[in-house]
Amino acid sequence: MTQGTLFSDFIEALAVPHTSGYSNRQYETMPFHTLFGLTKLLGKYGVDSCGYKLNDPTEILKISPPFLARTNGGFVIITDITDNKASYITEGENETMAIPEFYDAWDGVVLLAYPNASSCEPGYHSHARTLLLEKMKKWVLAACCIALFAYLFISNGIYSRISLVLLTIIDLCGLYLTYMLVQKSLKISNRHADKVCGVLQAGGCDSILETKASKFFGLFGWSEVGFAYYSVSLLTLLIFPQWTCYLALCNACCLPFTVWSIWYQKFKAKTWCTLCVCVQCTLWLLFFCYLFGGWFKGIFPLKIEFFVLGTTYITALLALNRFTPLFDKSNPTDDNEA
């Protein structure tokens, strides 16, 4: 979801047809975010506006929201105001303030806007159509992924064995957990990840991901290793279910890491990463599914397929490690970097 600006939030409150992306760009490219600049920008949307300086603060109670009020912290969007409190939007958040406090913060300047039936974003229909197509691309991609998943799940007979069904479900869970961990490591906001991370210890995931131990050989984040592992395991299970015994062997090789991770969090870092613990649990759940499903039989002697699988894991990890820095919010890439 696109983060709103003062301008896009204001015209949203005014019920003026617009697209957030275009409106945000218009506001961000304004030379000066002043009362005059906002008035000119509203004019492009067919919205008449006028600024006033009120000498008597109680006069603001006679104005019908929404409107802009200038405070010592900048403009806020007043959405409701009474004798007791003022409700407003600032930086996209809905907040309230007692009237005496609001009077202290407000400098008496307001901007009133008067939209009409023809008020609209310039080129709105074209922008809205493009936005709809962008959303459709995501839905089509999701539909295609679900269709391919269903085809492979049925055509390869995965549904016919309970152990394979459980392995598929656990791999999907592990993939989503490690996806959230990758987002966390890249400083990408995810409210679901934040909720999960707060279960065992608030801020624990962020603390663990900042440690040197969060990287494998100091090069690869464990979140990247986990995401590569679950993605390759899931695809292998769906496409080559006959390789499940080799997936079981790879899973068994991962188990010592789970013991070290829990030890490190408890005794070394003294901080719990809920997402990390959940990932360790999924690895053990996979192990028991492989064990009771009889998938550890017939592993030896090792065949070329096992080494192909290992190479695929490494390839996925290297590719992920190569491209994730492009999305890192904490380290902007240098445009001149090769």
N, C-alpha and C positions, 0 to 999 in steps of 0.2 A: 504494500500500500504506500502511495506517495505521501510523503510528509508535507503537511500544509504550511502555508505562510500566512502572515497577517492578512494579506490581500485576498487570497483564495478562501480563507476561513470567513472573511467578511462578506464576500459575495455569495458564499454558501449560505450564510445566515440571512442574506437579503433575498435568497431564492432566485438568484440570477443564473440562468443556464450557462454552465461553463465546464471546462475540463481542468482538473487540478494541475496537470503537467504544464499546460500552456500558461495558465494563470500564474503559477509559481515562477516560470521563466520570465514573464513580463515584470513581475515584482522584483525579482532578483537582479534584473538588468537595469532597473531604475538608477540613474546617477545618484540621486539622494532620496532617502526614504523620509520625505517630508510631507506636511499637510498638502502643499501645492502639488507635489508629485502624485500623491494618492488621488487628489481631485482630477488631475489630468488622466490618470489611468482609468478611473471610474468612467470618465467621459468616453473613452474608447469602447466601453461596454454599454454605452447608451444610458448611463446612470448619472443623473444630475446630483450634485453634492455641494455642500457649503459648510465652511468652518465658522465657528462662533467662539467668542471668549465670554464666558458667563461670570459676572462679578458676584452674583448671589449663588452659592453652591446649591441651595435648595431648588433652583430653577431646573436643575437636571432631572428632578423627579417628574417634571411635566413633559419630558421628551419620551416618545414611544421608541423602544428598542426595535431592532438593533441599531447601534451607532458606535462610533469610535470615540474614546476618551483618552486624552494624553495624560500619562502619569509620569512620575520620576523614573520609572523603569521602561518607558516607551508607551506606545499605543496599546490599548486593550479593546476588545469588542464587548460592549455591554449588551447582554442578552436579556436582562431583567433587572429592574431596580425599584426598590420600595423604601419606605421610611426606615426600615431596619437593616437591609443588606443590599449589596450589589452583586449580581451574578455576571461573570464575564469569562471570555476566552482569551487566554494568553499562551502563546507558543503551542497552540493546538489542544491545550488542557482547559477543562471547565473548572472554574474556581469561584468561590464566593468570599465576600469581605464585608464586615460590618460597616455601616454607613459612616460613622465617625472616622474609621481608619481610611476608608476610601476618600473622604474629603481631604484628609491629610496628604494622601499620595497624589491626588488629582490636581492639576494646575489650572483647571477651569476651561480648558480648550476641548471642544467636541467637534466631530465631523459628522454631519447628518447626510444621509444618502436617500435619494428618491427614485427608486427603480420604477419602470412602467412596463406595460405589456410587451414592448419591443426591445427591452433591455436584454442584451445577449452578448456572449463572447464573440469577438470577430472570428469568422470562419468556424463557428461552433459545430455545425453539422458535419463538416469535414473532419474536424478533430475528434468528435464523438464517434464517427464511423471508424476512424483509424484505431481509436482506443478499443472499440468493440472487437475489431479484427485481432488486435493484440491479445485480448482476453480469450478469443476463440482459439487462437494458436495454442494457448496453454491447455484449454479443455480438450482440443483435438489430440495434443500430445498425451495427455492423461488417458484419454479413451483408447488410443493406440497401444499404450503400455499395458493397460488392463486387458485389452483383447489379445495381445501377444502372450501375456502371462497366462490367461485362461487357456489359450491354445496349447501352450507347452505343458501346462499342468495336466491337461486332459490327454493330449496325444501321447505323452510319454508315460502315462499311467501312474503319475505321482499320487493321484487321489486314491489309488488302490491299496496303498500301504500306510498304516497310521503313522509309522515312524517317519516316512517321507513327508507326510502332511505336517507333522509337528516340526520337522526340520525346516520346512519352508516358512512356517509361521514365525519360528524363532529367528531365522535369518532375516526376515522382514523387520522384526522388532529390533534386532541388533543393528541393521542398516539404518533405521530411523534414529536410534540412540546415538550412533557414531556420526550421523549427519548433523545432529544437534551439537555434538561435541566439536565437529569441524567448524560449525558456525560460531561457537563460543570462542574457539582459538583464533578466529579471524575477526573477532569483535563485531560480528553481525548480530543484530538484535533479534531475538526469538522469544516471545513471551511464554511459549510452551516449555522451552528449555529452561527459562528462568524459574518457572513454577516447579519443575522437576528438581532443579539444582537446590532449591530451598528446602527440600524435604528433610534431608539429614543435617545440613548445616548451611545457613545463609552465606552466600559468597564462596562456598567451598570449592565449587567447580572452577571459578575464576582463579582462586589461589593456587590450586594444583596445576592449572594450565600455564601459570606463570613460572613454575619451577623448571630447573634444568632437566629434572627427571621426566618431564612431559614429552621429551624428545628422544627418539630412538637413535643412538649413536650421535646425538646432537644435530642430526640432519632432518629426520622425519618425525613429525608430531605423532604421538601414539593415536591421536584421533584420526589422522590420515591412515595409519597402519590398520586401524580397526575398520574404517570405511572401505578401504581396498579389500580387506579380508572378507567382509560380509557381502560386498557387491559381487566379487568373483565367486564366492561360495554359492550364493543364490543363483547366479547365472549358470554355473556349472551344474547345480542340482536340477535346474529346469531344462537345460539343453542336453547334458550328458549324465543322466541319473545313474548310468552304469559305472560312473567314476566315484560313486558315493563312498566306497571304501577308502579311497585316497583322501576324500574330504575328511573322513573320520581320523585318518592319521595326521593330517594337518591340524585338526582341532586338538588332538592330544598333545601336539608339540606346543600349542599355545597355553596349555594349562599352567605350566610353571610361572608364566608371566602374571597370571591372575593372583597367585599366592604372593608374589613379590609386590604387586600393586597394592593389595590389601595391607600387607606389612608396612609398606612405605607410607601409606596414608595414616595408619594408626600410630606408628612409632616414630617415623621420621618427620613427616610433614605435620602430624597431629591435626590434620584437616581432612574432612570427608568430601569427596566429589561424588555426589549422588549418581550422576550420569555414568561415571567410571565404574562405580560399584554395580550398577545395573548391567553394564556391558560384561563385567566379569561373571555375573550370574547367568547371562545368556550363553556364555562360552561353556559353563558347566552344564546347563540344560541341554545344549547341543551334544556334549559328551555322553550324557546319560541316554539321549535318544539314539545316538550311534551305537552305544553299548548294548542296550536292550533291543535294538532293532537288528542286532547281529551283523553290523556293518564292519566290524573289525576282523571278520573272517576273510580269508583269501587275499590279504594285502600283500603278503610276500609269496614269491619273489617280486620285487618292485618292477613295474613295467614303464615304458617310455611315457605313458599317460601321467604318471605321478610327477615326472620332471617337467612335463608340459604345463601341468597345473601350477607347480612351483614358479615356473617362469612367468606365468600369467599373473600370479600374485605380485611378483616383483615389478612387472610392466605396469600394472594398474597403480601400484604405489608410486613409482617414478613419475608417471603421467600426472597423478593427482598432486604430487609434491611440486611439479613444474608449474601447474596452473593455479593452485590455490593462492599463491601470493598476489595474483592479479585482483583478488577479491578482498584482500586484507584491508580492513578499515583503519588499522593502526599504523600501517606502513604504506603510504601512497607510493605507487611505482613512479620511477623517473621516466618522463616521456622520452628522454634521450638515451635511455638504457637499451642496449641491444637485446 
